[in-house]
Each structure stands twice: as C-alpha cells, then as structure tokens.
C-alpha cells in the first residue's frame, strides 16, 4: 500500500500519480454489485483513502 509520483526534475511538473490499492469508479457509477460501497468502506486495505493527502498511510 502506498503512493508514487513522477515529477519532472527541472520544472517540477507532475507527470503521473498513483495510489494503491485502488478501486474502479465505474463500478460505483454503473452499479455492478448491490453492496459495493459497503465492501469498499469495510475493506481493511482502505481503497477509498486518498494517500496523497494523508500524512501517513494505514
């Protein structure tokens, strides 16, 4: 579990960001499972946690 950032060394431009574990937001939009949101909230890996704004990751 964690994050990664790719930044241009001269300009500081952000080239890419990733946070893992993650989830597919299309599953929420298109309703693939009736209790998907509950599963995501109770997942011990905390896939809904935005690790880029956290001072630490659980």
Secondary structure by P-SEA (a helix, b strand, c coil): ccbbbbbcccccccccccccccccccccccccccaaaaaaaacccccccccccccccc
